[in-house]
């Protein structure tokens, strides 16, 4: 049960970070949002990992670097999708990447209970219900930004798998440290390549730092959860971050969503309840 609560808390934290990151990408250059948030996350994890001597071994370093690269690409695509599309649509689509770790977990012999399996299906269905939107005459179409969100979904799927592998053997904190330590030079190279100065208005700076803190905190919680539960279950619970993102977008940005999207949120929550019971 502890693993489920860790994963669920991680999903809420990721959802809040994604909402803030996506919203700020509309007023702050994408690369600036990613750079400052990731560097803030590095400072947070380093402040915890170094004093506790939570340093990675070679396996953790390699898988952590893979998770970092996939995650950084996924986050950039995700924020870009939310900048040009509807947050309430892009967030659920990006979560479909959980199908990758679920498939791997089942293939390697994990056998969740019947209720948990039903919950996994419901959670996935709930996540994808928001991937379509209706126009003024009621016709369904692929929402703006969805192709980019699908690319982000694949990146997130690889991220979940690699982070779980990197965290084996009680290496959760070390894996999270590697994540941020890997993204730092990649961000610097991107800033140099695109000739973008790392400047941001003071009124936006604290929000971008908060994005990094929430994101890195979620990484640590998810890594801890994978050491205590089945990957096929934990990855689904962790992927429910769109529920938080959609609720925040509807509440704070007054985004219009259809009845099927609201149904998706309820379905996803029902899936979590069944996973917990199973």
Secondary structure, 3 states (H helix, E strand, C coil): CHHHHHHHHHHHHHHHHHHHHHHHCCCCCHHHHHHHHHHHHHHHHHHHHCCCCCCCCHHHHHHHHHHHHHHHHHHHHHHHHHHHCCHHHHHHHHHHHHHHHHHHHHHCCCCCCHHHHHHHHHHHHHHHHHHEEECCCCCEEECCCHHHHHHHHHHHHHHHHHHHHHCCCCCHHHHHHHHHHHHHHHHHHHHHHCCCCCCCCHHHHHHHHHHHHHHHHHHHHHHHHHCCCCHHHHHHHHCCHHHHHHHHHHHHCCCCCCHHHHHHHHHHHHHHHHHHHC
